[in-house]
């Protein structure tokens, strides 16, 4: 198996599941937050040297430069227009394609399920959860009241849907984009990890 892509709704423990699955499979885990961390560390001070050394061990460092990281950092920090910026699309598309060529990686986000949808040796996974559980997760993690959590979820997921629609002419929620859909509200982190790993093994044995 070359690449696993993960598309996720808000409040689905996606980072924990993706990183644990990558560890179990011996894959590289590549997500926006990791790239955002590297973006900050490319503007390194001496006191930050240790953190930079840790990040540099990632294969991701082969594919990125200061410009790539800075574009992603702005989106992560919601500094401007978020997903409607062509620069963000172009740098992340190239990153996803480069990672695919290398193989054995889990990519969280970036529309990778669309960028790589016609590529062989891919497993496209979607994480979902009920609205009630998403709200509860956001209230706890973001320390928000219920109304604020609802608005937060609505805004975040609207941006994701718009990005996929604008650049790929696809519906983010359309199941044909995914090989595996996991309800993280009804499955534990370990269960979700096992489902991903079992599907990888099945595809490799097929």
ChimeraX attribute file (.defattr): number of C-alpha atoms within 10 A of each C-alpha:
attribute: neighborCount
match mode: 1-to-1
recipient: residues
	/A:1	15
	/A:2	19
	/A:3	26
	/A:4	27
	/A:5	28
	/A:6	26
	/A:7	23
	/A:8	23
	/A:9	21
	/A:10	20
	/A:11	23
	/A:12	22
	/A:13	16
	/A:14	23
	/A:15	17
	/A:16	13
	/A:17	22
	/A:18	26
	/A:19	20
	/A:20	19
	/A:21	24
	/A:22	22
	/A:23	13
	/A:24	12
	/A:25	17
	/A:26	11
	/A:27	20
	/A:28	21
	/A:29	22
	/A:30	23
	/A:31	19
	/A:32	19
	/A:33	14
	/A:34	15
	/A:35	22
	/A:36	21
	/A:37	15
	/A:38	26
	/A:39	22
	/A:40	15
	/A:41	20
	/A:42	16
	/A:43	11
	/A:44	13
	/A:45	9
	/A:46	7
	/A:47	8
	/A:48	13
	/A:49	11
	/A:50	11
	/A:51	13
	/A:52	19
	/A:53	11
	/A:54	10
	/A:55	16
	/A:56	14
	/A:57	10
	/A:58	14
	/A:59	15
	/A:60	20
	/A:61	12
	/A:62	12
	/A:63	13
	/A:64	18
	/A:65	12
	/A:66	13
	/A:67	13
	/A:68	20
	/A:69	23
	/A:70	19
	/A:71	21
	/A:72	24
	/A:73	22
	/A:74	16
	/A:75	18
	/A:76	16
	/A:77	10
	/A:78	11
	/A:79	10
	/A:80	11
	/A:81	10
	/A:82	18
	/A:83	22
	/A:84	16
	/A:85	13
	/A:86	11
	/A:87	14
	/A:88	20
	/A:89	18
	/A:90	11
	/A:91	16
	/A:92	23
	/A:93	18
	/A:94	15
	/A:95	18
	/A:96	22
	/A:97	15
	/A:98	15
	/A:99	22
	/A:100	21
	/A:101	10
	/A:102	11
	/A:103	17
	/A:104	20
	/A:105	23
	/A:106	27
	/A:107	26
	/A:108	23
	/A:109	18
	/A:110	24
	/A:111	24
	/A:112	24
	/A:113	27
	/A:114	20
	/A:115	17
	/A:116	20
	/A:117	16
	/A:118	9
	/A:119	13
	/A:120	10
	/A:121	16
	/A:122	23
	/A:123	23
	/A:124	23
	/A:125	22
	/A:126	22
	/A:127	21
	/A:128	21
	/A:129	19
	/A:130	14
	/A:131	15
	/A:132	11
	/A:133	16
	/A:134	21
	/A:135	24
	/A:136	16
	/A:137	19
	/A:138	21
	/A:139	19
	/A:140	13
	/A:141	11
	/A:142	11
	/A:143	11
	/A:144	16
	/A:145	13
	/A:146	14
	/A:147	10
	/A:148	15
	/A:149	21
	/A:150	18
	/A:151	11
	/A:152	18
	/A:153	18
	/A:154	12
	/A:155	11
	/A:156	12
	/A:157	15
	/A:158	12
	/A:159	16
	/A:160	20
	/A:161	16
	/A:162	17
	/A:163	22
	/A:164	20
	/A:165	13
	/A:166	12
	/A:167	15
	/A:168	13
	/A:169	11
	/A:170	16
	/A:171	15
	/A:172	25
	/A:173	14
	/A:174	8
	/A:175	12
	/A:176	12
	/A:177	17
	/A:178	19
	/A:179	14
	/A:180	16
	/A:181	18
	/A:182	19
	/A:183	14
	/A:184	24
	/A:185	19
	/A:186	13
	/A:187	13
	/A:188	13
	/A:189	19
	/A:190	13
	/A:191	14
	/A:192	22
	/A:193	22
	/A:194	16
	/A:195	17
	/A:196	24
	/A:197	16
	/A:198	12
	/A:199	15
	/A:200	20
	/A:201	13
	/A:202	10
	/A:203	13
	/A:204	11
	/A:205	7
	/A:206	6
